[in-house]
């Protein structure tokens, strides 16, 4: 089995951690911001130094391509994103780009002959931290969102639209350059796990079989505002009390559905949010995820059968969005699994609970993801970390899986 260069892989990660670096560690590298544009320029410089041709499409997705030995074959593409959340880490997204670049560098400098061209790709605005929603550009390519509506999205906490940032970036290319099923035949996305499973189980590699299905709801309790000091408890219609009971009831009911169902209330709005006034309105989110869509259907059934009155407060709910479980390509899964085993790396098939561009791309091309461990399961934080050996292992698996795909596709 072939390997990439450990020191070179580590150097790449350290070099790109300077773009948007925060004092004390981590980064803030929002999409199309100055640090993100600096990272793009460095990516282009490195790719071109290897003899790769760099292009971009109309929404600034980047494509660095090296030709194959057989004329007319479609490209095999690998990559991820370079933007981060606010106060994020040095591995989420960027690891997928840089491990792919390291694989390309190994192939080119070692003279490894491939039939297919290879492309290292950078997606624009995967995180959605500056311009909502997340996975915006892959969503545009896959027609989940219209380009026109996305161009008008205003940055969080600012006034610049995505269209304005795009125009000012210098990376707007032709729509014909977009990822498509004519010019490409397979997609690999390496990524940190962003969870604790691989580390807890002492495993080197996650062979990602798919992305779990999910639903996202707002649940609303409406009561009556009254004075906190003069209204007897028995007369109160306290929306926060009702919401608290509902959240605890949901935990009990959803927790009984399946041991591996995950669910979260991460956002709460309370009105009027005055310490001397009984709350008359509370809205809280419910995010639930599982690979079995039958379990997701049971979650929805629990929500739809919540009592309509809780402590005298009216309960209602609104569905925001959901997704079906995405299954990745069996052949590519086999190539990744075979590469991990051939290299002697412990591994398991697993599902991603987080969303990734690969879930959209899987509707266009045969796709697969490769996970490496995350220390303490932490991600979207400045302490995010994977060791040099772990990042190298993932790149080695990608290299050998890519070579196998080149032989068979």
QUINOR-V519638 format. One record per pair of residues at least 24 apart in sequence whose ideal C-beta (glycine too) atoms are under 8 Angstrom apart, sorted by the first residue. I is the first residue (numbers start at 0). GAP is how many residues later the second one is. Records with the same first field share a line. If there is no record, write none. Layout:
I = GAP, GAP
//
This chain:
0 = 338, 341, 342, 395, 399
1 = 104, 108, 110, 394, 397, 398, 401
2 = 103, 340, 389, 393, 396
3 = 95, 98, 99, 101, 102, 388, 391, 392, 395
4 = 97, 100, 101
5 = 382, 383, 386
7 = 94, 97
8 = 89, 90, 93, 379, 382, 383, 386
9 = 378, 381, 382
11 = 86, 89, 90
12 = 77, 78, 81, 82, 85, 378
14 = 27
15 = 26, 66, 74, 78, 82
16 = 73
19 = 64
21 = 65, 360
23 = 358
24 = 65, 357, 358
25 = 61, 62, 63, 64, 355, 356, 357, 358
26 = 57, 61, 62, 63, 355
27 = 56, 57, 58, 59, 60
28 = 53, 54, 55, 59
29 = 53, 54, 56, 97, 99, 100
30 = 52, 93, 94, 95, 96, 98, 99, 100, 134
31 = 28, 51, 92, 93, 98, 130, 133, 134, 136, 137
32 = 97
35 = 46, 47
36 = 132, 133, 134
38 = 43, 55
39 = 42, 82, 131
42 = 39, 54, 58, 79
45 = 55
46 = 54, 57, 73
49 = 54, 55, 58, 59
50 = 57
51 = 52, 56, 68
54 = 118, 122
55 = 115, 116, 117, 121
56 = 116, 117, 118, 119, 120, 121, 122
57 = 89, 114, 115, 116, 117, 119, 120
58 = 65, 78, 81, 82, 88, 91, 107, 113, 119
59 = 64, 77, 106, 109, 111, 112, 113
60 = 60, 61, 62, 63, 76, 80, 116, 117, 118
61 = 59, 60, 109
62 = 56, 57, 58, 114, 116
63 = 37, 40, 55, 56, 57
64 = 52, 53, 54, 55
65 = 38, 41, 42, 51, 52, 53
66 = 50
67 = 46, 47, 48, 49, 50, 338
68 = 44, 45, 46
69 = 45, 46
72 = 42, 43, 44, 112
73 = 42, 43, 108, 109, 110, 111
74 = 41, 42, 43, 44, 108, 109, 110
75 = 38, 40, 41, 42, 43, 108, 109, 110, 112, 326, 329, 330, 333
76 = 41, 42, 43, 44, 102, 107, 109, 110, 111, 288
77 = 25, 40, 41, 42, 43, 109, 110, 111, 112, 320, 324
78 = 40, 41, 42, 43, 44, 110
79 = 41, 42, 43, 46, 109, 110, 111, 276, 277
80 = 41, 42, 43, 44, 45, 46, 276
81 = 40
82 = 41, 42, 43, 44, 46, 47
83 = 43, 45
84 = 42, 44, 295
85 = 43
86 = 294, 295
87 = 39, 41, 292, 293, 294, 296
88 = 289, 290, 291, 292, 293, 294, 295, 296
89 = 294, 295
90 = 101, 283, 288, 293, 294, 295, 300
91 = 99, 100, 102, 287, 288, 292
92 = 33, 34, 98
94 = 95, 96, 97, 277, 291, 296, 299
95 = 93, 94, 95
96 = 24, 25
98 = 91, 292, 295, 296, 299
99 = 88, 90, 298
101 = 293
102 = 292, 295, 296, 299
105 = 293
106 = 292
111 = 291
113 = 288, 289, 292
114 = 291, 292
115 = 69, 289, 290, 293
117 = 284
118 = 65
120 = 58
122 = 234
123 = 42, 47
124 = 37
125 = 230, 231
128 = 27
129 = 25, 26, 35
130 = 24, 25, 31, 34
131 = 24
133 = 221
134 = 220, 221, 222, 224, 225
135 = 26
136 = 220
137 = 219, 222, 223
138 = 221
140 = 37, 38, 219, 223
141 = 218, 219, 221, 222
143 = 216
178 = 182, 185, 186
179 = 184
180 = 183, 184
183 = 181
184 = 180, 181, 224
185 = 143, 146, 179, 180, 181, 219, 223
186 = 171, 174, 175, 177, 178, 179, 180, 181
187 = 144, 148, 179, 180, 181, 182, 210, 213, 214, 217
188 = 167, 168, 169, 172, 178, 179, 180, 181
189 = 179, 180, 181, 182, 204, 205, 207, 208
190 = 161, 165, 178, 179, 180, 181
191 = 179, 180, 181, 182, 187, 192, 194
192 = 178, 179, 180, 181, 184, 186
193 = 160, 180, 183, 185, 186
194 = 158, 159, 179, 182, 184
195 = 178, 180, 181
196 = 153, 180
197 = 150, 173, 174, 175, 176
198 = 174, 175, 176, 177, 178
199 = 177
200 = 147
201 = 144
202 = 143, 144, 145, 170
203 = 136, 141, 142, 143, 168, 169, 186, 189
204 = 131, 135, 140, 141, 142, 165, 166, 167, 188, 189, 192
205 = 141, 142, 143, 144, 164, 165, 166
206 = 126, 129, 130, 133, 140, 141, 142, 143, 161, 163, 164
207 = 120, 141, 142, 143, 144, 150, 160, 161, 162, 163
208 = 118, 119, 124, 140, 141, 142
209 = 81, 115, 116, 117, 118, 141, 142
210 = 112, 114, 115, 140, 141, 142, 143, 144, 145, 147, 148
211 = 77, 78, 79, 113, 139, 140, 141
212 = 76, 77, 78, 79, 80, 83, 109, 110, 111, 112
213 = 73, 74, 75, 76, 82, 108, 109
214 = 71, 72, 73, 81, 84, 85, 104, 106, 107
215 = 69, 70, 71, 72, 103, 104, 105, 106
216 = 68, 69, 86, 100, 101, 102, 103
217 = 65, 66, 67, 68, 99, 100, 102
218 = 24, 27, 64, 65, 66, 67, 84, 87, 96, 97, 98
219 = 61, 62, 63, 95, 96, 97, 98
220 = 25, 60, 61, 62, 89, 92, 93, 94
221 = 58, 59, 91, 92, 94
222 = 55, 56, 57, 58, 88, 89, 90, 91
223 = 54, 56
224 = 47, 52, 53, 54, 55
225 = 51, 52
226 = 49, 50, 51
227 = 47, 48, 49, 50
228 = 47
230 = 47
235 = 42, 76
236 = 41, 43, 74, 75, 76
237 = 40, 41, 73, 75
238 = 31, 40, 41, 42, 43, 74
239 = 30, 39, 42
240 = 70
241 = 40, 68, 69, 70, 71, 73
242 = 25, 39, 41
244 = 65, 66
245 = 60, 64, 69
246 = 37
248 = 57
249 = 36, 52, 53, 56
252 = 49
253 = 34, 45, 48
256 = 38, 41, 42, 45
257 = 32, 34, 37
259 = 30
260 = 27, 28, 29, 34, 38
261 = 26, 27, 28, 91
262 = 24, 25, 26, 36
263 = 24
284 = 35
288 = 64
290 = 34, 60
291 = 33
292 = 31, 32
295 = 26
322 = 32, 36
324 = 26
325 = 33, 36
326 = 35
327 = 30, 34, 39, 40, 41
328 = 33, 37, 38, 39
330 = 35, 74, 77
331 = 34, 35, 36, 69, 73
332 = 35
334 = 33, 65, 66, 67, 69, 70, 73
335 = 32, 34, 61, 65
337 = 62, 63, 66
338 = 57, 58, 59, 60, 61, 62, 65
339 = 57
341 = 58
342 = 50, 53, 54, 57
344 = 48, 51, 52
367 = 33
369 = 24, 27, 28, 31
//
